[in-house]
Amino acid sequence: MPSPIRNASPKHLRVAELLERDIHQLAPGTPIIPVTALMERFQVSQGTVVHALRTLRTRGLITRPAGKKRLVTSGRGRHRDAVLNVLVLCPNWSSPDYNPTNQALLDEARRQRCALESVHYGSEWGQEWGVHWREILTRAVQAHDAVVVLPSSLPCELAEILHESGTPAVMLWEPELAAGMMCVADDDHAAGLMATRYLQRLGHTRIAAFLSEPQLQGMQNRLAGWEQAMREAGEADPRRLVIDGSVEPGSDSIIGSYEKLRRWLFQRDNRLDATAVFCLHWTGALAVLRALDEVGVDVPGDVSVLTHAGQNRFTEFTKPALTVVQGDVEQVARQALAMLKAACVGDESAEKTVLIPQAIVERGSTRRISG
């Protein structure tokens, strides 16, 4: 029996390399020995063997014939054009941001020879399904070559499943939730700087920041960018201009932010000590437009409003249409799938975190002021 795998490279890559030597000596169509036998041969876990076989499939060295359970040798050399089976994990509620992202992933998958399947997860699964939901998700992850995770708040059990499986995974948008995974995110700190400096160039000095949705790291990074730009412009205490309308994620998040803002305005006799508002999330911008309209504050005549647009295009259809700082969801999808392909073929030079630049799209909700 060979010695256990002891090597500085990841175990699954070392197992894949040893198996690759064997495969080159076999005729195309020769069955690969079972996972349990490979676990015993290399003295590694099931997850390591599954990951190694997944790597060889991506390299085009082994394949699973239609209708068969056993993997066989394909007789082809290593290549990056093998079809990649990707699992997309989404929170279990509808979102105007998730839908365009899923569509961008589907469009990019056709270009990069990937097959996509979606599974929805929720933090309440543990209570409703007991241990079964973990088994279901574990099997789903292990049945795919790679995983894309769309976050809200990632259940710790899901993070553990991804870690234990060894399956290459990319987290979108929230690097602090990645837990060792690769990540593709908007450059949110730069977005906060860009949005605030844009308003400052229009003559605004009193620029409020409106929080909505849960305060995940992306929003905090945008807030930090706003604060930096405000301090650089001479504002000694930017935090006095923060309006907290943050609520938990879900279907009522826009209404929840609106109601918190209306209470906040009522407590201040409907006065807003700012000439512009930077909304850190588009849901907050919808709340701000409605609340200001109800108390007789004109946008952009009295107050300019600019928001982070997320992944959707709702901001084009408000009245007035919202000026936004927005990223490129197609670039996010392209980068995420490219990173997964690189990881699956054992490219250790693949980047771990990629930040996507954003841009200002000027519309009717902002205007230049004098003085």
Contacts in CASP RR format, 6 or more apart in sequence:
PFRMAT RR
TARGET T0000
AUTHOR 0000-0000-0000
METHOD contacts of the structure
MODEL  1
MPSPIRNASPKHLRVAELLERDIHQLAPGTPIIPVTALMERFQVSQGTVV
HALRTLRTRGLITRPAGKKRLVTSGRGRHRDAVLNVLVLCPNWSSPDYNP
TNQALLDEARRQRCALESVHYGSEWGQEWGVHWREILTRAVQAHDAVVVL
PSSLPCELAEILHESGTPAVMLWEPELAAGMMCVADDDHAAGLMATRYLQ
RLGHTRIAAFLSEPQLQGMQNRLAGWEQAMREAGEADPRRLVIDGSVEPG
SDSIIGSYEKLRRWLFQRDNRLDATAVFCLHWTGALAVLRALDEVGVDVP
GDVSVLTHAGQNRFTEFTKPALTVVQGDVEQVARQALAMLKAACVGDESA
EKTVLIPQAIVERGSTRRISG
1 40 0 8 1.000
1 41 0 8 1.000
1 43 0 8 1.000
2 41 0 8 1.000
2 42 0 8 1.000
2 43 0 8 1.000
3 43 0 8 1.000
4 42 0 8 1.000
4 43 0 8 1.000
4 44 0 8 1.000
5 11 0 8 1.000
5 14 0 8 1.000
5 15 0 8 1.000
5 42 0 8 1.000
5 43 0 8 1.000
5 44 0 8 1.000
5 48 0 8 1.000
7 14 0 8 1.000
9 348 0 8 1.000
11 44 0 8 1.000
11 48 0 8 1.000
12 47 0 8 1.000
12 48 0 8 1.000
12 49 0 8 1.000
12 51 0 8 1.000
12 52 0 8 1.000
12 55 0 8 1.000
12 166 0 8 1.000
13 52 0 8 1.000
13 55 0 8 1.000
13 346 0 8 1.000
13 348 0 8 1.000
15 38 0 8 1.000
15 42 0 8 1.000
15 44 0 8 1.000
15 48 0 8 1.000
15 49 0 8 1.000
15 52 0 8 1.000
16 52 0 8 1.000
16 53 0 8 1.000
16 55 0 8 1.000
16 56 0 8 1.000
16 59 0 8 1.000
16 346 0 8 1.000
18 42 0 8 1.000
19 32 0 8 1.000
19 38 0 8 1.000
19 52 0 8 1.000
19 53 0 8 1.000
19 56 0 8 1.000
20 56 0 8 1.000
20 59 0 8 1.000
20 61 0 8 1.000
20 78 0 8 1.000
23 32 0 8 1.000
23 56 0 8 1.000
23 61 0 8 1.000
23 62 0 8 1.000
23 73 0 8 1.000
23 75 0 8 1.000
26 73 0 8 1.000
27 73 0 8 1.000
28 72 0 8 1.000
28 73 0 8 1.000
28 74 0 8 1.000
28 75 0 8 1.000
29 72 0 8 1.000
29 73 0 8 1.000
29 74 0 8 1.000
29 75 0 8 1.000
30 72 0 8 1.000
30 73 0 8 1.000
31 70 0 8 1.000
31 71 0 8 1.000
31 72 0 8 1.000
32 53 0 8 1.000
32 62 0 8 1.000
32 70 0 8 1.000
32 71 0 8 1.000
32 72 0 8 1.000
32 73 0 8 1.000
33 41 0 8 1.000
35 46 0 8 1.000
35 49 0 8 1.000
35 50 0 8 1.000
35 53 0 8 1.000
36 46 0 8 1.000
38 49 0 8 1.000
38 52 0 8 1.000
38 53 0 8 1.000
39 45 0 8 1.000
39 46 0 8 1.000
39 49 0 8 1.000
42 48 0 8 1.000
42 49 0 8 1.000
47 142 0 8 1.000
47 164 0 8 1.000
47 165 0 8 1.000
47 166 0 8 1.000
48 166 0 8 1.000
50 142 0 8 1.000
50 165 0 8 1.000
51 165 0 8 1.000
51 166 0 8 1.000
51 167 0 8 1.000
53 62 0 8 1.000
53 71 0 8 1.000
54 145 0 8 1.000
54 167 0 8 1.000
54 344 0 8 1.000
55 344 0 8 1.000
55 345 0 8 1.000
55 346 0 8 1.000
56 62 0 8 1.000
57 63 0 8 1.000
57 64 0 8 1.000
57 71 0 8 1.000
57 82 0 8 1.000
57 145 0 8 1.000
58 82 0 8 1.000
58 84 0 8 1.000
58 145 0 8 1.000
58 341 0 8 1.000
58 344 0 8 1.000
58 345 0 8 1.000
59 77 0 8 1.000
59 78 0 8 1.000
59 79 0 8 1.000
59 82 0 8 1.000
59 345 0 8 1.000
60 74 0 8 1.000
60 76 0 8 1.000
60 77 0 8 1.000
60 78 0 8 1.000
60 79 0 8 1.000
60 82 0 8 1.000
61 73 0 8 1.000
61 74 0 8 1.000
61 75 0 8 1.000
61 76 0 8 1.000
61 77 0 8 1.000
61 78 0 8 1.000
62 71 0 8 1.000
62 72 0 8 1.000
62 73 0 8 1.000
62 74 0 8 1.000
63 71 0 8 1.000
63 72 0 8 1.000
63 74 0 8 1.000
64 70 0 8 1.000
64 71 0 8 1.000
64 72 0 8 1.000
65 72 0 8 1.000
78 345 0 8 1.000
80 341 0 8 1.000
80 345 0 8 1.000
81 113 0 8 1.000
82 113 0 8 1.000
83 113 0 8 1.000
83 114 0 8 1.000
83 115 0 8 1.000
84 112 0 8 1.000
84 113 0 8 1.000
84 114 0 8 1.000
84 115 0 8 1.000
84 145 0 8 1.000
84 146 0 8 1.000
84 337 0 8 1.000
84 340 0 8 1.000
84 341 0 8 1.000
84 344 0 8 1.000
85 114 0 8 1.000
85 115 0 8 1.000
85 117 0 8 1.000
85 143 0 8 1.000
85 144 0 8 1.000
85 145 0 8 1.000
85 146 0 8 1.000
86 105 0 8 1.000
86 109 0 8 1.000
86 114 0 8 1.000
86 115 0 8 1.000
86 116 0 8 1.000
86 117 0 8 1.000
86 144 0 8 1.000
86 145 0 8 1.000
86 146 0 8 1.000
86 147 0 8 1.000
86 148 0 8 1.000
86 337 0 8 1.000
86 340 0 8 1.000
87 116 0 8 1.000
87 117 0 8 1.000
87 118 0 8 1.000
87 119 0 8 1.000
87 140 0 8 1.000
87 141 0 8 1.000
87 143 0 8 1.000
87 144 0 8 1.000
87 146 0 8 1.000
87 147 0 8 1.000
87 148 0 8 1.000
88 102 0 8 1.000
88 105 0 8 1.000
88 116 0 8 1.000
88 117 0 8 1.000
88 118 0 8 1.000
88 119 0 8 1.000
88 147 0 8 1.000
88 148 0 8 1.000
88 150 0 8 1.000
89 118 0 8 1.000
89 119 0 8 1.000
89 120 0 8 1.000
89 121 0 8 1.000
89 147 0 8 1.000
89 148 0 8 1.000
89 149 0 8 1.000
89 150 0 8 1.000
89 158 0 8 1.000
90 98 0 8 1.000
90 102 0 8 1.000
90 118 0 8 1.000
90 119 0 8 1.000
90 120 0 8 1.000
90 121 0 8 1.000
90 150 0 8 1.000
91 98 0 8 1.000
91 120 0 8 1.000
91 121 0 8 1.000
91 122 0 8 1.000
91 150 0 8 1.000
91 151 0 8 1.000
91 152 0 8 1.000
91 249 0 8 1.000
92 120 0 8 1.000
92 121 0 8 1.000
92 122 0 8 1.000
93 249 0 8 1.000
93 250 0 8 1.000
93 251 0 8 1.000
94 251 0 8 1.000
96 311 0 8 1.000
96 312 0 8 1.000
96 314 0 8 1.000
97 310 0 8 1.000
97 311 0 8 1.000
97 312 0 8 1.000
98 150 0 8 1.000
98 311 0 8 1.000
99 312 0 8 1.000
100 311 0 8 1.000
100 312 0 8 1.000
100 313 0 8 1.000
100 329 0 8 1.000
101 150 0 8 1.000
101 172 0 8 1.000
101 311 0 8 1.000
101 329 0 8 1.000
101 332 0 8 1.000
101 333 0 8 1.000
102 118 0 8 1.000
102 150 0 8 1.000
104 311 0 8 1.000
104 329 0 8 1.000
104 330 0 8 1.000
104 332 0 8 1.000
104 333 0 8 1.000
105 116 0 8 1.000
105 148 0 8 1.000
105 333 0 8 1.000
105 336 0 8 1.000
105 337 0 8 1.000
106 116 0 8 1.000
107 330 0 8 1.000
107 333 0 8 1.000
108 114 0 8 1.000
108 330 0 8 1.000
108 333 0 8 1.000
108 334 0 8 1.000
108 337 0 8 1.000
109 115 0 8 1.000
109 116 0 8 1.000
109 337 0 8 1.000
111 334 0 8 1.000
112 334 0 8 1.000
112 337 0 8 1.000
112 338 0 8 1.000
112 341 0 8 1.000
114 337 0 8 1.000
114 341 0 8 1.000
117 144 0 8 1.000
119 137 0 8 1.000
119 140 0 8 1.000
121 137 0 8 1.000
121 155 0 8 1.000
121 158 0 8 1.000
122 155 0 8 1.000
123 153 0 8 1.000
123 155 0 8 1.000
125 133 0 8 1.000
125 155 0 8 1.000
126 133 0 8 1.000
126 134 0 8 1.000
126 157 0 8 1.000
129 136 0 8 1.000
134 157 0 8 1.000
134 161 0 8 1.000
137 157 0 8 1.000
137 158 0 8 1.000
137 161 0 8 1.000
138 161 0 8 1.000
138 164 0 8 1.000
138 165 0 8 1.000
141 147 0 8 1.000
141 161 0 8 1.000
141 162 0 8 1.000
141 165 0 8 1.000
141 167 0 8 1.000
142 165 0 8 1.000
142 167 0 8 1.000
144 167 0 8 1.000
145 167 0 8 1.000
145 168 0 8 1.000
145 340 0 8 1.000
145 344 0 8 1.000
146 167 0 8 1.000
146 168 0 8 1.000
146 169 0 8 1.000
146 170 0 8 1.000
146 340 0 8 1.000
146 341 0 8 1.000
146 343 0 8 1.000
146 344 0 8 1.000
147 162 0 8 1.000
147 167 0 8 1.000
147 168 0 8 1.000
147 169 0 8 1.000
147 170 0 8 1.000
148 169 0 8 1.000
148 170 0 8 1.000
148 172 0 8 1.000
148 336 0 8 1.000
148 337 0 8 1.000
148 340 0 8 1.000
149 158 0 8 1.000
149 162 0 8 1.000
149 169 0 8 1.000
149 170 0 8 1.000
149 171 0 8 1.000
149 172 0 8 1.000
149 181 0 8 1.000
150 172 0 8 1.000
150 173 0 8 1.000
151 171 0 8 1.000
151 172 0 8 1.000
151 173 0 8 1.000
151 174 0 8 1.000
151 177 0 8 1.000
151 216 0 8 1.000
152 214 0 8 1.000
152 249 0 8 1.000
153 177 0 8 1.000
153 214 0 8 1.000
153 216 0 8 1.000
153 249 0 8 1.000
154 171 0 8 1.000
154 177 0 8 1.000
154 179 0 8 1.000
159 177 0 8 1.000
159 179 0 8 1.000
162 169 0 8 1.000
162 179 0 8 1.000
162 181 0 8 1.000
163 179 0 8 1.000
163 180 0 8 1.000
168 182 0 8 1.000
168 340 0 8 1.000
168 343 0 8 1.000
168 344 0 8 1.000
169 181 0 8 1.000
169 182 0 8 1.000
169 340 0 8 1.000
170 181 0 8 1.000
170 182 0 8 1.000
170 183 0 8 1.000
170 184 0 8 1.000
170 336 0 8 1.000
170 339 0 8 1.000
170 340 0 8 1.000
171 177 0 8 1.000
171 178 0 8 1.000
171 181 0 8 1.000
171 182 0 8 1.000
171 183 0 8 1.000
171 184 0 8 1.000
172 183 0 8 1.000
172 184 0 8 1.000
172 185 0 8 1.000
172 332 0 8 1.000
172 336 0 8 1.000
173 184 0 8 1.000
173 185 0 8 1.000
173 186 0 8 1.000
173 218 0 8 1.000
174 183 0 8 1.000
174 185 0 8 1.000
174 216 0 8 1.000
174 217 0 8 1.000
174 218 0 8 1.000
175 183 0 8 1.000
175 185 0 8 1.000
175 217 0 8 1.000
175 353 0 8 1.000
176 216 0 8 1.000
176 217 0 8 1.000
177 216 0 8 1.000
177 217 0 8 1.000
178 353 0 8 1.000
180 352 0 8 1.000
182 339 0 8 1.000
182 340 0 8 1.000
182 343 0 8 1.000
182 350 0 8 1.000
182 351 0 8 1.000
182 352 0 8 1.000
182 353 0 8 1.000
183 352 0 8 1.000
183 353 0 8 1.000
183 354 0 8 1.000
184 332 0 8 1.000
184 335 0 8 1.000
184 336 0 8 1.000
184 339 0 8 1.000
184 353 0 8 1.000
184 354 0 8 1.000
184 356 0 8 1.000
185 218 0 8 1.000
185 353 0 8 1.000
185 354 0 8 1.000
185 355 0 8 1.000
185 356 0 8 1.000
186 218 0 8 1.000
186 310 0 8 1.000
186 327 0 8 1.000
186 332 0 8 1.000
186 355 0 8 1.000
186 356 0 8 1.000
186 358 0 8 1.000
187 355 0 8 1.000
187 356 0 8 1.000
187 357 0 8 1.000
187 358 0 8 1.000
188 217 0 8 1.000
188 218 0 8 1.000
188 219 0 8 1.000
188 221 0 8 1.000
188 222 0 8 1.000
188 308 0 8 1.000
189 221 0 8 1.000
189 222 0 8 1.000
189 224 0 8 1.000
189 225 0 8 1.000
189 228 0 8 1.000
190 225 0 8 1.000
190 355 0 8 1.000
190 357 0 8 1.000
190 358 0 8 1.000
191 221 0 8 1.000
191 222 0 8 1.000
191 225 0 8 1.000
191 308 0 8 1.000
191 325 0 8 1.000
191 358 0 8 1.000
192 221 0 8 1.000
192 222 0 8 1.000
192 223 0 8 1.000
192 224 0 8 1.000
192 225 0 8 1.000
192 226 0 8 1.000
192 229 0 8 1.000
192 278 0 8 1.000
192 308 0 8 1.000
192 325 0 8 1.000
193 225 0 8 1.000
193 226 0 8 1.000
193 228 0 8 1.000
193 229 0 8 1.000
194 325 0 8 1.000
194 358 0 8 1.000
194 359 0 8 1.000
194 360 0 8 1.000
195 222 0 8 1.000
195 226 0 8 1.000
195 278 0 8 1.000
195 306 0 8 1.000
195 308 0 8 1.000
195 325 0 8 1.000
195 360 0 8 1.000
196 207 0 8 1.000
196 225 0 8 1.000
196 226 0 8 1.000
196 229 0 8 1.000
196 230 0 8 1.000
196 278 0 8 1.000
197 229 0 8 1.000
198 306 0 8 1.000
198 323 0 8 1.000
198 325 0 8 1.000
198 360 0 8 1.000
198 366 0 8 1.000
199 207 0 8 1.000
199 276 0 8 1.000
199 278 0 8 1.000
199 304 0 8 1.000
199 306 0 8 1.000
199 366 0 8 1.000
200 207 0 8 1.000
200 229 0 8 1.000
200 233 0 8 1.000
202 276 0 8 1.000
202 304 0 8 1.000
202 366 0 8 1.000
202 367 0 8 1.000
202 368 0 8 1.000
202 369 0 8 1.000
203 368 0 8 1.000
203 369 0 8 1.000
203 370 0 8 1.000
203 371 0 8 1.000
204 275 0 8 1.000
204 276 0 8 1.000
204 304 0 8 1.000
204 369 0 8 1.000
205 233 0 8 1.000
205 235 0 8 1.000
205 275 0 8 1.000
206 241 0 8 1.000
206 273 0 8 1.000
206 274 0 8 1.000
206 275 0 8 1.000
206 276 0 8 1.000
207 226 0 8 1.000
207 230 0 8 1.000
207 241 0 8 1.000
207 274 0 8 1.000
207 275 0 8 1.000
207 276 0 8 1.000
207 277 0 8 1.000
207 278 0 8 1.000
208 241 0 8 1.000
208 242 0 8 1.000
208 243 0 8 1.000
208 272 0 8 1.000
208 273 0 8 1.000
208 274 0 8 1.000
208 276 0 8 1.000
208 277 0 8 1.000
208 278 0 8 1.000
209 223 0 8 1.000
209 226 0 8 1.000
209 227 0 8 1.000
209 238 0 8 1.000
209 241 0 8 1.000
209 242 0 8 1.000
209 243 0 8 1.000
209 277 0 8 1.000
209 278 0 8 1.000
209 280 0 8 1.000
210 243 0 8 1.000
210 245 0 8 1.000
210 261 0 8 1.000
210 277 0 8 1.000
210 278 0 8 1.000
210 279 0 8 1.000
210 280 0 8 1.000
210 284 0 8 1.000
210 285 0 8 1.000
210 287 0 8 1.000
210 288 0 8 1.000
211 219 0 8 1.000
211 223 0 8 1.000
211 242 0 8 1.000
211 243 0 8 1.000
211 244 0 8 1.000
211 245 0 8 1.000
211 246 0 8 1.000
211 280 0 8 1.000
211 281 0 8 1.000
212 245 0 8 1.000
212 246 0 8 1.000
212 247 0 8 1.000
212 253 0 8 1.000
212 254 0 8 1.000
212 257 0 8 1.000
212 279 0 8 1.000
212 280 0 8 1.000
212 281 0 8 1.000
212 283 0 8 1.000
212 284 0 8 1.000
212 287 0 8 1.000
213 219 0 8 1.000
213 246 0 8 1.000
213 247 0 8 1.000
213 249 0 8 1.000
213 253 0 8 1.000
213 257 0 8 1.000
213 281 0 8 1.000
213 283 0 8 1.000
213 284 0 8 1.000
214 246 0 8 1.000
214 247 0 8 1.000
214 248 0 8 1.000
214 249 0 8 1.000
215 246 0 8 1.000
219 280 0 8 1.000
219 281 0 8 1.000
222 280 0 8 1.000
222 308 0 8 1.000
223 242 0 8 1.000
223 280 0 8 1.000
226 238 0 8 1.000
226 278 0 8 1.000
226 280 0 8 1.000
227 238 0 8 1.000
227 239 0 8 1.000
230 238 0 8 1.000
230 241 0 8 1.000
231 238 0 8 1.000
235 241 0 8 1.000
241 273 0 8 1.000
241 274 0 8 1.000
243 261 0 8 1.000
243 264 0 8 1.000
243 277 0 8 1.000
244 260 0 8 1.000
245 256 0 8 1.000
245 257 0 8 1.000
245 260 0 8 1.000
245 261 0 8 1.000
245 264 0 8 1.000
245 284 0 8 1.000
245 287 0 8 1.000
246 257 0 8 1.000
246 260 0 8 1.000
247 253 0 8 1.000
247 256 0 8 1.000
247 257 0 8 1.000
247 260 0 8 1.000
253 283 0 8 1.000
254 283 0 8 1.000
254 284 0 8 1.000
254 286 0 8 1.000
254 287 0 8 1.000
255 287 0 8 1.000
256 287 0 8 1.000
257 283 0 8 1.000
257 284 0 8 1.000
257 287 0 8 1.000
258 284 0 8 1.000
258 286 0 8 1.000
258 287 0 8 1.000
258 290 0 8 1.000
258 291 0 8 1.000
261 284 0 8 1.000
261 287 0 8 1.000
261 288 0 8 1.000
261 291 0 8 1.000
262 291 0 8 1.000
262 294 0 8 1.000
265 271 0 8 1.000
265 272 0 8 1.000
265 291 0 8 1.000
265 295 0 8 1.000
270 295 0 8 1.000
270 296 0 8 1.000
270 297 0 8 1.000
272 292 0 8 1.000
272 297 0 8 1.000
272 303 0 8 1.000
274 303 0 8 1.000
275 302 0 8 1.000
275 303 0 8 1.000
275 304 0 8 1.000
275 369 0 8 1.000
276 303 0 8 1.000
276 304 0 8 1.000
276 305 0 8 1.000
276 306 0 8 1.000
276 366 0 8 1.000
277 288 0 8 1.000
277 303 0 8 1.000
277 304 0 8 1.000
277 305 0 8 1.000
277 306 0 8 1.000
278 306 0 8 1.000
278 307 0 8 1.000
279 285 0 8 1.000
279 288 0 8 1.000
279 305 0 8 1.000
279 306 0 8 1.000
279 307 0 8 1.000
279 308 0 8 1.000
280 307 0 8 1.000
280 308 0 8 1.000
281 307 0 8 1.000
281 308 0 8 1.000
281 310 0 8 1.000
282 307 0 8 1.000
282 308 0 8 1.000
282 309 0 8 1.000
282 310 0 8 1.000
282 312 0 8 1.000
282 314 0 8 1.000
282 315 0 8 1.000
282 322 0 8 1.000
282 324 0 8 1.000
284 307 0 8 1.000
285 305 0 8 1.000
285 307 0 8 1.000
285 315 0 8 1.000
285 318 0 8 1.000
285 322 0 8 1.000
286 314 0 8 1.000
286 318 0 8 1.000
288 305 0 8 1.000
289 299 0 8 1.000
289 305 0 8 1.000
289 318 0 8 1.000
289 319 0 8 1.000
289 322 0 8 1.000
289 365 0 8 1.000
292 298 0 8 1.000
292 299 0 8 1.000
292 302 0 8 1.000
292 303 0 8 1.000
292 305 0 8 1.000
293 299 0 8 1.000
297 303 0 8 1.000
299 305 0 8 1.000
299 320 0 8 1.000
299 365 0 8 1.000
300 320 0 8 1.000
300 364 0 8 1.000
300 365 0 8 1.000
300 366 0 8 1.000
300 367 0 8 1.000
301 367 0 8 1.000
304 323 0 8 1.000
304 365 0 8 1.000
304 366 0 8 1.000
304 367 0 8 1.000
304 369 0 8 1.000
305 322 0 8 1.000
305 323 0 8 1.000
305 365 0 8 1.000
305 366 0 8 1.000
306 322 0 8 1.000
306 323 0 8 1.000
306 324 0 8 1.000
306 325 0 8 1.000
306 365 0 8 1.000
306 366 0 8 1.000
307 315 0 8 1.000
307 322 0 8 1.000
307 323 0 8 1.000
307 324 0 8 1.000
307 325 0 8 1.000
308 324 0 8 1.000
308 325 0 8 1.000
308 326 0 8 1.000
309 315 0 8 1.000
309 322 0 8 1.000
309 324 0 8 1.000
309 325 0 8 1.000
309 326 0 8 1.000
309 327 0 8 1.000
309 361 0 8 1.000
310 326 0 8 1.000
310 327 0 8 1.000
311 329 0 8 1.000
311 332 0 8 1.000
315 321 0 8 1.000
315 322 0 8 1.000
315 324 0 8 1.000
315 363 0 8 1.000
316 322 0 8 1.000
316 363 0 8 1.000
318 365 0 8 1.000
320 363 0 8 1.000
320 364 0 8 1.000
320 365 0 8 1.000
321 363 0 8 1.000
321 364 0 8 1.000
321 365 0 8 1.000
322 363 0 8 1.000
322 364 0 8 1.000
322 365 0 8 1.000
323 360 0 8 1.000
323 361 0 8 1.000
323 362 0 8 1.000
323 363 0 8 1.000
323 364 0 8 1.000
323 365 0 8 1.000
323 366 0 8 1.000
324 360 0 8 1.000
324 361 0 8 1.000
324 363 0 8 1.000
325 358 0 8 1.000
325 359 0 8 1.000
325 360 0 8 1.000
325 361 0 8 1.000
326 358 0 8 1.000
326 359 0 8 1.000
326 361 0 8 1.000
327 356 0 8 1.000
327 357 0 8 1.000
327 358 0 8 1.000
327 359 0 8 1.000
328 356 0 8 1.000
328 358 0 8 1.000
331 356 0 8 1.000
332 356 0 8 1.000
335 354 0 8 1.000
335 356 0 8 1.000
339 350 0 8 1.000
339 351 0 8 1.000
339 354 0 8 1.000
342 349 0 8 1.000
342 350 0 8 1.000
343 350 0 8 1.000
END
